[in-house]
């Protein structure tokens, strides 16, 4: 009988190529821009989730000046608790790192992401009108102008959860 547990561990050197592939497939690039800040997500600290012995998810994050930001979250097998386990690993790292809050930023077309983070106790802190369009124009032209469900991608939604 297969083991259907989610196992989360820190990213290792052996995961580097897989991490790049997941980021490029999910986000079009390893380069992420939110709130005007550009980062190479492949170079960030990360956790990898395994489910039934196979790679099933990735979360990248930063911890700077007492603030933890989740930069990307990818669950490759939805509905199995992978995203939740990954976010919990970041929450634990943030707490150990002395952070008082965990933040994430996503585009306004991502209703599923907003609902997911709300289910984990995150609340909307701010809506940054035009931020996604500005990032696309100034920093990341490969970012889509049309997103999930054919909705225009214009704004960024900043969410956070206190620890």
VOPAGU-2260 file (C-alpha; in pm, 1 decimal, decimal comma):
REM VOPAGU-2260
SITE   aa  ch    i         X         Y         Z
SITE  UNK   A    0       0,0       0,0       0,0
SITE  UNK   A    1     151,4     337,2     -98,4
SITE  UNK   A    2     235,2     595,6     166,6
SITE  UNK   A    3       9,6     896,3     101,7
SITE  UNK   A    4     173,7    1139,0     341,6
SITE  UNK   A    5     308,3    1478,3     250,3
SITE  UNK   A    6     674,5    1504,5     345,2
SITE  UNK   A    7     825,4    1853,4     341,5
SITE  UNK   A    8    1198,2    1920,2     346,8
SITE  UNK   A    9    1435,7    2204,8     271,7
SITE  UNK   A   10    1548,5    2237,6     -89,3
SITE  UNK   A   11    1881,3    2064,3    -155,9
SITE  UNK   A   12    2143,6    2103,5    -429,2
SITE  UNK   A   13    2001,0    1792,8    -597,5
SITE  UNK   A   14    1668,9    1974,4    -638,6
SITE  UNK   A   15    1806,8    2275,6    -828,6
SITE  UNK   A   16    1710,5    2163,9   -1181,4
SITE  UNK   A   17    1366,7    2046,0   -1071,8
SITE  UNK   A   18    1306,7    2377,5    -890,3
SITE  UNK   A   19    1392,5    2571,9   -1207,2
SITE  UNK   A   20    1159,9    2352,1   -1414,7
SITE  UNK   A   21     870,3    2395,8   -1171,3
SITE  UNK   A   22     915,1    2773,0   -1155,5
SITE  UNK   A   23     944,9    2809,5   -1532,2
SITE  UNK   A   24     641,6    2587,6   -1593,4
SITE  UNK   A   25     428,8    2760,9   -1331,3
SITE  UNK   A   26     543,1    3120,7   -1365,1
SITE  UNK   A   27     706,7    3145,0   -1708,5
SITE  UNK   A   28    1042,4    3228,5   -1552,5
SITE  UNK   A   29    1242,4    3197,7   -1231,7
SITE  UNK   A   30    1235,2    3577,5   -1214,1
SITE  UNK   A   31     956,8    3711,4    -992,8
SITE  UNK   A   32     847,3    4071,3    -948,4
SITE  UNK   A   33     606,0    4189,1    -680,9
SITE  UNK   A   34     557,1    4530,8    -525,4
SITE  UNK   A   35     838,5    4650,8    -749,9
SITE  UNK   A   36    1094,0    4405,3    -609,2
SITE  UNK   A   37    1262,3    4161,2    -845,9
SITE  UNK   A   38    1399,4    3826,1    -728,2
SITE  UNK   A   39    1533,4    3506,2    -878,9
SITE  UNK   A   40    1303,5    3257,9    -705,5
SITE  UNK   A   41    1535,8    2967,7    -789,4
SITE  UNK   A   42    1803,9    3127,8    -570,7
SITE  UNK   A   43    1575,4    3176,1    -268,7
SITE  UNK   A   44    1534,9    2948,7      32,0
SITE  UNK   A   45    1270,1    2689,0     -44,3
SITE  UNK   A   46    1085,9    2383,7      77,1
SITE  UNK   A   47    1002,1    2086,5    -141,4
SITE  UNK   A   48     705,1    1857,7     -79,6
SITE  UNK   A   49     697,1    1490,8    -167,9
SITE  UNK   A   50     380,6    1283,2    -186,5
SITE  UNK   A   51     386,1     906,5    -227,4
SITE  UNK   A   52     758,7     926,0    -296,3
SITE  UNK   A   53     741,9    1179,3    -578,6
SITE  UNK   A   54     808,8    1552,2    -599,8
SITE  UNK   A   55     476,0    1726,3    -551,8
SITE  UNK   A   56     524,7    2088,2    -453,0
SITE  UNK   A   57     751,5    2385,9    -397,6
SITE  UNK   A   58     742,8    2706,0    -195,7
SITE  UNK   A   59    1005,2    2981,4    -212,5
SITE  UNK   A   60    1039,9    3256,7      44,5
SITE  UNK   A   61    1254,2    3530,4     193,0
SITE  UNK   A   62    1320,5    3639,7     548,2
SITE  UNK   A   63    1448,8    3997,1     577,6
SITE  UNK   A   64    1428,9    4247,1     862,4
SITE  UNK   A   65    1174,2    4048,5    1062,7
SITE  UNK   A   66     942,4    3995,7     766,0
SITE  UNK   A   67     889,8    3668,5     585,0
SITE  UNK   A   68     748,5    3675,2     234,0
SITE  UNK   A   69     624,1    3372,0      46,6
SITE  UNK   A   70     734,3    3442,6    -310,4
SITE  UNK   A   71     598,1    3138,1    -496,2
SITE  UNK   A   72     379,6    2840,8    -408,7
SITE  UNK   A   73     332,4    2546,7    -644,6
SITE  UNK   A   74     125,5    2241,9    -556,1
SITE  UNK   A   75     156,9    1988,7    -836,0
SITE  UNK   A   76    -111,1    1758,2    -692,7
SITE  UNK   A   77    -398,5    1981,4    -575,6
SITE  UNK   A   78    -633,9    1872,9    -300,9
SITE  UNK   A   79    -385,7    1660,2    -106,8
SITE  UNK   A   80    -267,7    1911,7     155,0
SITE  UNK   A   81      59,8    1986,2     -23,0
SITE  UNK   A   82      17,5    2364,3     -37,8
SITE  UNK   A   83     -92,7    2375,2     324,3
SITE  UNK   A   84     209,3    2170,5     436,8
SITE  UNK   A   85     445,1    2394,4     237,8
SITE  UNK   A   86     300,7    2715,5     383,6
SITE  UNK   A   87     320,2    2566,7     734,0
SITE  UNK   A   88     689,9    2490,8     679,5
SITE  UNK   A   89     747,3    2856,5     588,0
SITE  UNK   A   90     545,9    2971,0     891,6
SITE  UNK   A   91     767,3    2755,6    1112,6
SITE  UNK   A   92    1085,1    2893,1     949,4
SITE  UNK   A   93     954,5    3248,1     988,2
SITE  UNK   A   94     879,9    3194,6    1354,9
SITE  UNK   A   95    1225,4    3043,0    1412,2
SITE  UNK   A   96    1374,5    3338,9    1221,7
SITE  UNK   A   97    1215,7    3591,0    1456,1
SITE  UNK   A   98     950,7    3716,4    1215,6
SITE  UNK   A   99     623,7    3856,2    1343,6
SITE  UNK   A  100     434,3    3834,4    1016,0
SITE  UNK   A  101     428,2    3631,6     693,9
SITE  UNK   A  102     330,0    3808,5     373,4
SITE  UNK   A  103     248,9    3695,0      21,3
SITE  UNK   A  104     160,7    3892,7    -289,4
SITE  UNK   A  105     -35,2    3767,4    -588,5
SITE  UNK   A  106    -205,8    3906,8    -892,9
SITE  UNK   A  107    -571,5    4000,1    -880,0
SITE  UNK   A  108    -680,8    3726,1   -1121,8
SITE  UNK   A  109    -571,5    3454,1    -876,6
SITE  UNK   A  110    -901,7    3396,3    -692,3
SITE  UNK   A  111    -798,5    3039,5    -603,9
SITE  UNK   A  112    -475,0    3162,9    -444,4
SITE  UNK   A  113    -655,9    3432,3    -249,4
SITE  UNK   A  114    -911,0    3179,0    -120,4
SITE  UNK   A  115    -633,6    2932,2     -33,1
SITE  UNK   A  116    -440,1    3186,5     172,7
SITE  UNK   A  117    -758,7    3311,8     340,2
SITE  UNK   A  118    -832,0    2951,9     444,5
SITE  UNK   A  119    -492,4    2952,5     619,4
SITE  UNK   A  120    -568,9    3268,9     818,1
SITE  UNK   A  121    -415,6    3527,7     586,8
SITE  UNK   A  122    -603,1    3850,3     532,9
SITE  UNK   A  123    -585,8    4109,8     258,5
SITE  UNK   A  124    -360,3    4390,5     377,1
SITE  UNK   A  125    -364,7    4601,7      61,3
SITE  UNK   A  126    -468,5    4612,7    -301,0
SITE  UNK   A  127    -194,0    4772,1    -508,7
SITE  UNK   A  128    -382,7    4908,2    -807,5
SITE  UNK   A  129    -193,0    4887,5   -1135,4
SITE  UNK   A  130     112,1    4723,5    -974,1
SITE  UNK   A  131     102,8    4408,3   -1189,0
SITE  UNK   A  132      58,6    4610,3   -1508,2
SITE  UNK   A  133     347,2    4838,1   -1407,6
SITE  UNK   A  134     574,5    4540,7   -1332,8
SITE  UNK   A  135     486,2    4388,9   -1669,5
SITE  UNK   A  136     567,3    4714,7   -1849,4
SITE  UNK   A  137     882,8    4804,4   -1658,4
SITE  UNK   A  138    1040,5    4481,3   -1532,2
SITE  UNK   A  139     883,2    4157,6   -1653,7
SITE  UNK   A  140     736,9    4182,3   -2003,3
SITE  UNK   A  141     682,7    3805,0   -2018,0
SITE  UNK   A  142     421,0    3830,2   -1739,7
SITE  UNK   A  143      75,2    3765,7   -1885,7
SITE  UNK   A  144    -169,7    4051,2   -1935,2
SITE  UNK   A  145    -458,1    3804,4   -1917,1
SITE  UNK   A  146    -473,3    3550,8   -1638,7
SITE  UNK   A  147    -692,5    3284,1   -1487,2
SITE  UNK   A  148   -1034,1    3262,4   -1652,4
SITE  UNK   A  149    -945,3    3527,2   -1909,9
SITE  UNK   A  150    -936,5    3799,0   -1644,4
SITE  UNK   A  151    -704,2    4097,1   -1701,2
SITE  UNK   A  152    -401,8    4105,5   -1471,5
SITE  UNK   A  153    -369,4    4461,3   -1340,6
SITE  UNK   A  154    -331,6    4470,3    -963,3
SITE  UNK   A  155    -138,7    4296,5    -687,0
SITE  UNK   A  156    -308,9    4169,8    -372,2
SITE  UNK   A  157     -92,1    4181,2     -59,4
SITE  UNK   A  158    -193,1    3933,8     208,8
SITE  UNK   A  159     -44,2    3867,1     549,4
SITE  UNK   A  160     -79,3    3660,2     861,4
SITE  UNK   A  161      65,3    3745,3    1199,3
SITE  UNK   A  162     264,1    3477,4    1379,5
